[in-house]
Amino acid sequence: ENGESGESAPITIEGVKKSRPYGGVTAKIPGIIEAENFNEGASGISFYDAKEENNGDATYRSDSNVDVYVCDGGYAVGYCEAGEWLKYTVEVEKDGEYTLSANVSDEGGESSFSIMFDGDESSKVVFETEDTGAWTTYKELASDKVVKLSAGKHEMLLSIESSWVNVDWIKVKSTDPTKIDDVVAAFPSGEYTVCDANGKSLGNVTISSKTEFDAKFAESGVYILVSANGKSIKYVK
């Protein structure tokens, strides 16, 4: 015998922590993606934070070292440094064109960050921040860039281009115009208040056909129709 028992010690292989939606919930587009709800998983796979310690003031997302702060009754990702990033699994409702906006705070206004889908540089949207006056004061920044997305699941990447900024949420809106036929389908016939894009009332109209609407509101533009119970829909003509 050579002194070997012929038995081998068990080998434990630690599984790779895959990037997956936070709480098992995939964010929907169009919609709002909360910055603090970045994907679960390991550092370097689902997120990257430059510092090992957590500088946030919230216990939310204690599964990572990403700095999360309390803001306006919710949470935001803050203390963001250049080179840091967060991944999100999102599901797009339908093929179409979309625009993005973000709710941020920046005391100084010299930061920037970007949003990109599926690693496609053509989808990259860069936000240059403005001075919001205080870290606790948030402002929505909108981009005019139009991004084409196909229906189904995608990976959205939030990357910090230059320090420092707090990000509350990202809003992705469809640019597809709503047809009056869609309005009729969404609302039962009845009287609705019609407002312009700034919320100014333009009068009332009874919705039952495109002809009726166009007869009263002939000019091209964006109209918001509000029902008696407060439900609203945008109509672009």
C-alpha positions in Angstrom: 0.0 0.0 0.0 1.2 3.5 -0.6 -0.4 5.0 2.5 -3.3 6.6 0.6 -6.8 5.7 1.8 -8.3 6.1 -1.6 -10.8 8.6 -0.2 -10.9 12.2 -1.2 -11.9 15.1 1.0 -15.1 16.9 -0.1 -14.6 20.0 -2.2 -16.9 22.9 -1.7 -17.4 25.2 -4.6 -18.9 28.5 -3.8 -21.6 29.5 -6.4 -21.3 32.7 -8.2 -23.9 35.2 -7.0 -25.8 36.1 -10.1 -27.3 39.6 -10.7 -31.1 39.4 -10.1 -33.9 41.9 -9.5 -34.2 43.2 -6.0 -36.8 41.3 -4.0 -37.6 39.3 -7.2 -39.5 42.3 -8.6 -38.5 43.4 -12.1 -38.9 47.2 -12.7 -41.4 48.1 -15.4 -40.9 50.5 -18.4 -42.5 52.9 -18.8 -42.3 53.7 -15.1 -40.1 54.8 -12.3 -37.0 52.8 -11.2 -36.0 53.6 -7.6 -32.2 54.0 -7.5 -31.9 52.1 -4.2 -33.6 49.0 -5.7 -30.6 48.0 -7.8 -30.1 44.3 -8.4 -29.2 41.8 -5.7 -25.9 40.0 -6.1 -22.2 40.4 -5.4 -20.0 43.5 -5.8 -18.6 43.7 -9.3 -21.7 41.8 -10.6 -24.7 43.8 -9.6 -23.1 46.9 -8.3 -19.8 48.6 -7.5 -19.0 51.0 -4.7 -15.5 52.5 -4.4 -15.4 52.2 -0.6 -15.9 49.1 1.4 -17.6 50.9 4.3 -21.2 52.1 4.0 -21.5 55.9 4.4 -25.3 55.9 4.2 -27.7 56.8 6.9 -30.3 54.1 6.2 -30.4 50.4 7.0 -32.2 49.8 3.7 -30.0 47.6 1.4 -27.8 46.3 4.1 -26.9 43.5 1.8 -24.4 45.7 0.1 -21.9 48.5 0.8 -23.7 50.9 -1.5 -24.5 54.2 0.3 -28.2 54.6 0.8 -29.8 57.7 2.3 -33.2 58.7 3.6 -34.9 61.3 1.5 -38.5 62.6 1.3 -40.0 59.6 3.0 -38.1 57.2 0.8 -34.5 56.4 -0.1 -31.8 57.6 -2.5 -28.3 56.3 -3.5 -25.8 58.9 -2.4 -22.1 59.7 -1.8 -21.7 58.6 -5.4 -18.1 58.7 -6.7 -16.9 58.5 -10.3 -16.5 54.9 -11.4 -19.3 53.5 -9.3 -22.2 51.8 -10.9 -25.5 50.0 -10.3 -27.4 47.4 -12.4 -31.2 47.0 -12.8 -33.2 44.3 -14.5 -36.1 46.1 -16.3 -39.0 44.9 -18.5 -40.2 47.1 -21.3 -43.9 46.9 -22.0 -43.7 47.3 -25.8 -41.4 48.3 -28.6 -41.0 52.0 -28.8 -39.1 55.2 -28.2 -38.5 56.5 -24.7 -37.1 59.5 -22.9 -35.5 59.6 -19.4 -35.5 61.9 -16.4 -33.9 61.6 -13.0 -34.6 63.0 -9.5 -31.3 64.1 -8.0 -29.7 66.3 -5.4 -26.3 68.0 -5.8 -24.8 70.7 -3.6 -22.5 72.4 -6.1 -23.8 71.1 -9.4 -20.6 69.7 -10.9 -21.5 66.0 -11.2 -22.7 63.8 -13.9 -24.0 60.2 -14.4 -25.3 58.1 -17.2 -27.9 55.5 -18.0 -27.3 52.8 -20.6 -29.2 49.7 -21.7 -27.7 46.3 -22.5 -24.2 47.8 -22.9 -25.3 49.6 -26.0 -23.5 52.9 -26.3 -26.1 54.3 -28.6 -28.6 54.1 -25.8 -26.4 56.0 -23.3 -28.1 59.1 -21.8 -25.8 61.5 -19.8 -27.1 63.8 -17.1 -25.2 66.9 -16.1 -26.4 67.9 -12.6 -27.4 71.3 -11.4 -26.9 72.9 -8.0 -30.1 72.0 -6.1 -29.0 74.1 -3.1 -28.7 71.3 -0.6 -28.2 67.6 -0.5 -31.7 67.2 0.9 -33.3 69.2 -1.9 -34.1 67.1 -5.0 -34.9 68.2 -8.5 -36.0 66.3 -11.6 -33.6 66.5 -14.6 -34.9 65.6 -18.0 -33.1 64.5 -21.1 -34.3 65.2 -24.7 -32.5 62.1 -26.0 -34.8 59.5 -27.4 -33.9 55.8 -26.7 -35.3 52.9 -28.7 -36.2 49.9 -26.6 -37.7 46.5 -27.6 -40.3 44.8 -25.6 -39.0 42.4 -23.0 -36.3 42.2 -20.3 -33.2 44.5 -20.5 -30.3 45.4 -18.2 -30.1 49.1 -17.3 -26.8 50.4 -16.0 -26.5 53.6 -13.9 -22.9 54.8 -14.0 -21.4 57.7 -12.1 -19.3 59.8 -14.5 -18.1 62.4 -12.0 -18.5 62.8 -8.2 -20.7 63.8 -6.2 -24.5 63.3 -6.7 -27.5 61.7 -4.9 -29.9 59.8 -7.2 -33.5 59.2 -6.0 -35.1 57.6 -9.1 -35.0 57.3 -12.8 -38.2 57.8 -14.8 -38.6 56.2 -18.3 -41.5 57.6 -20.4 -42.8 56.5 -23.7 -42.8 59.1 -26.5 -45.5 57.3 -28.5 -48.4 59.7 -29.0 -51.8 58.6 -27.6 -54.5 58.6 -30.2 -58.0 59.9 -29.4 -59.3 56.4 -30.2 -57.2 55.1 -27.3 -58.7 57.8 -25.1 -62.2 56.8 -26.0 -61.3 53.2 -25.2 -59.7 54.2 -21.9 -62.6 56.4 -20.8 -66.3 55.9 -21.0 -68.2 58.6 -22.9 -68.7 61.7 -20.7 -67.5 65.2 -20.0 -63.8 65.8 -19.3 -61.6 68.7 -18.5 -59.0 69.4 -21.1 -55.6 71.0 -20.0 -52.5 72.0 -21.9 -49.1 70.4 -21.2 -48.6 72.9 -18.3 -51.8 72.0 -16.6 -53.8 75.1 -17.6 -57.5 74.3 -18.2 -58.7 74.8 -21.8 -62.3 73.9 -21.2 -64.5 70.8 -21.2 -65.3 68.3 -23.8 -67.6 65.2 -24.1 -65.5 62.3 -25.4 -67.2 60.0 -27.8 -65.4 60.5 -31.1 -62.2 62.0 -32.6 -64.3 64.3 -34.7 -65.9 65.9 -31.6 -62.6 66.5 -30.0 -60.9 68.0 -33.1 -63.8 70.3 -33.7 -63.3 72.0 -30.4 -59.5 71.7 -30.1 -58.2 72.1 -33.7 -54.6 73.1 -33.0 -51.8 70.5 -32.9 -50.2 70.0 -29.5 -50.2 68.1 -26.2 -53.5 67.8 -24.4 -54.3 66.3 -20.9 -57.8 64.9 -20.5 -58.9 64.7 -16.8 -62.0 62.8 -15.8 -64.3 63.7 -12.9 -62.6 61.1 -10.6 -59.2 62.6 -11.4 -58.0 59.9 -13.9 -56.0 61.5 -16.7 -54.4 60.6 -20.1 -52.2 62.5 -22.5 -53.3 63.0 -26.1 -50.9 64.2 -28.7 -52.4 65.5 -32.0 
